[in-house]
């Protein structure tokens, strides 16, 4: 049986923006800290599971 792959996610939260880091090799993604930014963030995180 194989162990599940671990994924570490970093989210920097500020009043106006969210910054998503998935690993050390990819650029971070910045989105607005409101409904229009949080929805794509949720979709991005769901792709990881």
C-alpha positions as CSV (number, residue, x, y, z in Angstrom):
1,X,0.0,0.0,0.0
2,X,1.4,3.4,-1.0
3,X,1.3,6.3,1.5
4,X,-0.7,9.3,0.3
5,X,1.3,12.1,-1.2
6,X,1.6,15.1,1.2
7,X,1.0,18.5,-0.2
8,X,1.9,21.6,1.8
9,X,0.1,24.8,1.0
10,X,1.0,28.3,2.3
11,X,-1.6,31.1,2.2
12,X,-0.5,34.6,3.2
13,X,-3.6,36.5,4.3
14,X,-3.9,40.2,4.3
15,X,-6.8,42.6,4.4
16,X,-7.0,43.0,0.6
17,X,-5.2,39.9,-0.9
18,X,-4.5,36.2,-0.5
19,X,-1.2,34.8,-1.7
20,X,-1.0,31.1,-2.4
21,X,2.2,29.1,-2.5
22,X,2.1,25.4,-3.5
23,X,5.8,24.6,-3.5
24,X,9.3,26.2,-3.6
25,X,9.5,25.9,-7.4
26,X,6.3,27.5,-8.6
27,X,5.5,31.2,-8.5
28,X,3.0,32.3,-5.9
29,X,-0.6,33.2,-7.0
30,X,-2.2,36.4,-5.7
31,X,-5.9,36.9,-5.5
32,X,-8.2,39.4,-3.9
33,X,-9.4,38.7,-0.4
34,X,-13.1,38.8,-1.3
35,X,-15.7,36.5,-3.0
36,X,-14.1,36.8,-6.4
37,X,-10.7,35.8,-5.1
38,X,-11.7,33.2,-2.6
39,X,-13.8,31.1,-5.1
40,X,-10.8,30.4,-7.4
41,X,-8.7,29.7,-4.3
42,X,-11.1,27.0,-3.2
43,X,-11.2,25.5,-6.7
44,X,-7.3,25.4,-6.8
45,X,-7.2,23.7,-3.4
46,X,-9.8,21.1,-4.4
47,X,-7.7,20.1,-7.4
48,X,-5.0,19.0,-4.9
49,X,-7.1,16.4,-3.2
